[in-house]
Amino acid sequence: MQKKRFLATLTIVMLLGALLPGIGASNVLAQDDPGPAPVIVTFSTADGSTFRTELAQPDDIAAAVEALEGDGYAGIPIGTLEYGDGGVNAPHEWHMVDTTLEEMTIELCDGTATMVDEDLEYWVDTVGQFCPWNATVVDVEPGVAPDPDEIVALIIAIIEDILSGIIGA
């Protein structure tokens, strides 16, 4: 039992020693040229209802900023629908993930934020995506960067769960 505890502790120390310098110096997931940070874009749909989603692709971010300065049209936002506001789409009980801007999409996912609100289960569980064709950009804000301390806490919790299974076995 003592040997397992020692090996578990040594494993944690080695993993944290390898990960912490990278977290402190930069984002663990960062690449050589990560490009611009994600942004939160507020779109207005055809009925005037609004929703917010995160854009991460540099071309999409540039198009949203340009649209804000112009006529508002940046392309058709399309993303997978998930339950909950995702930290960006309050007061809605849904949010979009992996949102991109496209020139064409299928008609099935075209709608308004109000339509999604009024039939949420259908939109999330059946349609699965949202792509309002007439959406216009009304605001662009900086996205929320992950907190390095939260990343470290998550890594430690995962390691502790793994090790508790080893030690407890």
C-alpha positions in Angstrom: 0.0 0.0 0.0 2.8 2.4 0.9 4.5 1.7 -2.5 1.3 2.5 -4.4 0.8 5.7 -2.5 4.4 6.7 -3.2 4.1 5.9 -6.9 0.8 7.8 -7.1 2.3 10.9 -5.5 5.4 10.6 -7.8 3.1 10.4 -10.8 1.2 13.5 -9.7 4.4 15.5 -9.1 5.8 14.5 -12.5 2.6 15.3 -14.4 2.2 18.7 -12.7 5.9 19.4 -13.2 5.4 18.8 -16.9 2.2 20.7 -17.3 2.4 23.7 -15.0 5.3 25.6 -16.8 3.3 25.4 -20.0 0.1 26.7 -18.3 2.0 29.6 -16.7 3.8 30.6 -19.8 0.8 30.3 -22.2 -2.3 28.4 -22.9 -1.7 24.6 -22.8 -3.7 24.2 -25.9 -2.0 27.1 -27.8 -0.3 26.5 -31.1 2.7 28.4 -32.5 0.3 31.0 -33.9 -3.1 30.7 -32.2 -4.5 33.7 -34.1 -7.1 36.0 -32.6 -8.9 35.1 -29.4 -12.5 33.9 -29.8 -15.2 36.5 -29.7 -18.8 36.5 -28.6 -21.1 37.8 -31.3 -24.7 38.9 -30.8 -26.9 38.3 -33.8 -30.4 39.6 -34.5 -32.8 37.3 -36.4 -35.6 38.1 -38.8 -38.2 38.7 -36.1 -35.8 40.9 -34.1 -35.0 38.4 -31.4 -31.3 38.0 -30.6 -28.9 35.3 -29.5 -25.2 35.2 -28.7 -22.6 32.6 -29.8 -18.8 32.3 -29.8 -16.8 32.5 -33.0 -13.3 31.2 -33.0 -12.2 31.0 -36.6 -10.1 34.0 -37.7 -12.0 34.5 -41.0 -15.3 34.4 -39.2 -14.1 36.9 -36.5 -13.0 39.3 -39.3 -16.3 38.9 -41.1 -18.3 39.6 -37.9 -16.2 42.8 -37.1 -16.5 44.0 -40.8 -20.3 43.3 -40.7 -20.7 45.3 -37.5 -19.0 48.3 -39.3 -21.2 47.7 -42.4 -24.6 46.4 -43.1 -24.5 43.7 -40.4 -24.5 40.7 -42.7 -21.4 38.4 -42.1 -22.7 35.1 -43.5 -25.1 32.5 -42.0 -24.1 31.5 -38.5 -24.4 27.7 -38.1 -23.6 25.6 -35.1 -24.7 22.6 -33.2 -27.5 23.3 -30.6 -27.0 22.2 -27.0 -29.1 22.7 -23.9 -28.2 25.4 -21.4 -27.0 29.0 -22.2 -23.4 27.8 -22.5 -22.2 30.8 -20.5 -22.8 33.1 -23.4 -26.5 32.9 -24.5 -28.5 34.0 -21.5 -31.4 34.3 -21.1 -31.9 31.5 -23.6 -31.9 27.9 -22.4 -29.8 26.8 -25.4 -26.5 27.7 -27.1 -24.6 26.9 -30.2 -21.2 25.2 -30.3 -18.6 25.1 -33.1 -20.3 28.0 -34.7 -19.0 29.1 -38.1 -20.2 31.6 -40.7 -21.3 30.0 -44.1 -22.6 31.3 -47.4 -25.2 28.5 -47.7 -26.9 26.0 -45.4 -29.8 23.7 -45.5 -33.2 25.2 -45.0 -34.2 22.9 -42.1 -32.0 24.8 -39.6 -33.2 28.3 -40.7 -35.3 30.1 -38.1 -35.3 32.7 -35.4 -34.1 32.7 -31.8 -37.8 32.9 -30.8 -38.6 29.7 -32.8 -35.8 27.8 -30.9 -37.1 29.1 -27.6 -40.7 28.1 -28.3 -39.9 24.6 -29.4 -36.5 23.9 -27.8 -36.7 20.1 -27.6 -37.5 19.8 -31.3 -34.7 22.2 -32.3 -32.0 20.6 -30.1 -33.1 16.9 -30.4 -34.4 16.7 -33.9 -33.0 19.5 -36.0 -29.7 19.6 -34.0 -28.4 22.8 -35.7 -29.4 26.4 -35.9 -28.6 28.5 -39.0 -30.7 31.7 -39.2 -30.4 32.9 -42.8 -31.3 36.5 -42.1 -29.1 36.9 -39.0 -27.2 40.2 -38.7 -24.4 41.1 -36.4 -25.3 43.7 -33.7 -22.4 43.3 -31.3 -18.9 41.7 -31.1 -17.3 41.3 -27.7 -14.1 39.6 -26.5 -14.5 36.0 -25.7 -13.8 34.4 -22.3 -10.3 32.9 -22.1 -10.0 29.8 -19.9 -8.6 30.5 -16.5 -5.2 28.7 -16.0 -6.0 28.0 -12.4 -9.3 26.3 -13.4 -7.3 24.2 -15.9 -4.8 23.1 -13.2 -7.7 22.3 -10.8 -9.3 20.2 -13.5 -6.1 18.3 -14.3 -5.5 17.6 -10.5 -9.1 16.4 -10.1 -8.7 14.0 -13.1 -5.4 12.7 -11.8 -6.8 12.2 -8.3 -9.8 10.3 -9.7 -7.5 8.0 -11.7 -5.1 7.5 -8.7 -7.9 6.8 -6.3 -9.0 3.9 -8.5 -5.4 2.6 -8.5 -4.8 3.0 -4.8 -8.3 1.8 -3.8 -7.9 -1.3 -6.0 
